[in-house]
Amino acid sequence: MKELLKNLFKREDKKPPEVVRTTFHRTFPEAINEDWSVDGKFWEAVFYYNQKEKIAKFRNDGQLFEVRTNIALVELPELVRNSLSSRGEIMNAIRIEKSELTNWEIIYRNDKLIRFLCNLDENGLEISSRQL
């Protein structure tokens, strides 16, 4: 049992390829508290940059694939906020930057306190939505 718990909480020190780390440090030179993991075919770094929590995904060749930024609700563009205002209270917002596009991942709850995850495009139009 002790060995099972030890293995369950054991954290492997993941080190991405040098080309990935080079791109990361060039793109986010003042990043702090970086923590790396592998998600399928991508390397993910969770870190803080300019006082914001971010997750950056990189391909094995070092190419930056996507950056997710946890943002304050007041930073949401008005058109995104307005597109969800009739649905309920916005709980959490993440800006997703991928190539030249910016999308939004929003968690909101309705008047019955049921939570939903909604993905919106840069114009505030719904891409997908599901109950959590």
C-alpha positions in Angstrom: 0.0 0.0 0.0 2.8 2.4 0.9 4.5 1.7 -2.5 1.2 2.3 -4.3 0.8 5.7 -2.7 4.4 6.6 -3.3 3.9 5.8 -7.1 0.6 7.6 -7.2 2.1 10.8 -5.9 5.5 10.5 -7.5 6.1 13.3 -9.9 8.3 12.7 -12.9 10.6 15.5 -13.8 9.7 16.1 -17.4 12.3 17.8 -19.5 11.3 18.9 -23.0 13.8 18.8 -26.0 16.3 21.7 -26.0 14.7 23.2 -29.1 11.3 23.5 -27.2 13.0 25.1 -24.1 14.8 27.5 -26.4 11.6 28.6 -28.1 9.9 28.9 -24.7 12.6 31.1 -23.2 12.8 33.2 -26.4 9.0 33.7 -26.4 8.5 34.1 -22.6 11.9 35.5 -21.4 10.6 36.5 -17.9 8.5 33.4 -17.2 8.5 32.1 -13.7 7.5 28.9 -12.0 7.5 26.9 -15.2 6.3 23.3 -14.9 6.5 21.0 -17.9 4.4 18.0 -18.9 3.7 15.9 -22.0 0.2 16.0 -23.4 0.0 13.5 -26.2 2.2 14.9 -28.9 2.7 18.3 -27.3 4.9 19.6 -24.6 3.0 21.9 -22.1 4.5 24.5 -19.9 2.4 26.0 -17.1 3.9 29.2 -15.9 3.4 32.9 -14.9 4.3 35.7 -17.2 3.5 39.3 -16.6 1.6 38.2 -13.5 -0.8 36.0 -15.5 -1.1 32.2 -15.4 -0.4 30.8 -18.9 -0.2 27.4 -20.5 1.8 27.1 -23.7 1.8 24.1 -25.9 4.8 23.3 -28.2 5.4 20.7 -30.8 8.5 18.5 -30.5 10.3 20.6 -33.2 9.9 23.6 -30.9 7.1 25.3 -32.8 4.7 27.1 -30.5 1.2 25.7 -31.1 -1.1 27.4 -28.6 -1.1 29.8 -25.6 -3.9 29.8 -23.0 -4.1 32.7 -20.6 -6.2 32.8 -17.5 -7.7 36.4 -17.6 -9.7 38.5 -15.2 -13.3 38.9 -16.2 -12.9 42.7 -16.6 -10.4 41.9 -19.4 -13.0 40.0 -21.5 -13.9 41.9 -24.7 -17.4 43.4 -24.4 -18.7 41.5 -27.3 -17.7 38.2 -25.6 -19.2 39.3 -22.3 -22.4 40.4 -24.0 -22.8 37.1 -25.9 -23.1 35.3 -22.6 -24.8 37.9 -20.4 -28.3 36.3 -20.9 -27.1 32.9 -19.9 -25.8 33.6 -16.4 -22.8 34.6 -14.4 -19.3 34.2 -15.9 -17.1 32.3 -13.5 -13.8 32.0 -15.4 -12.3 33.1 -18.7 -9.4 31.9 -20.7 -8.0 33.5 -23.9 -6.7 30.9 -26.4 -4.2 32.2 -29.0 -3.5 29.8 -31.8 -1.9 30.9 -35.0 -3.5 34.2 -35.9 -6.8 33.4 -34.1 -8.0 34.3 -30.6 -10.8 32.2 -29.1 -12.3 32.2 -25.6 -13.1 29.4 -23.2 -15.6 30.5 -20.6 -17.1 28.8 -17.6 -20.5 30.3 -16.6 -23.3 29.2 -14.3 -27.0 29.7 -14.9 -29.6 30.8 -12.4 -29.9 27.2 -11.1 -26.2 27.2 -10.4 -25.5 24.6 -13.2 -22.1 25.2 -14.7 -21.3 25.2 -18.4 -18.1 25.3 -20.5 -18.6 27.5 -23.6 -16.1 28.1 -26.4 -16.4 31.3 -28.4 -14.6 32.6 -31.5 -13.0 36.0 -31.6 -16.3 37.6 -32.5 -18.1 36.1 -29.5 -20.0 33.5 -31.6 -20.4 30.1 -29.9 -18.2 27.3 -31.2 -19.4 24.7 -28.6 -21.0 24.5 -25.2 -21.6 21.7 -22.7 -22.7 21.3 -19.2 -20.0 20.5 -16.6 
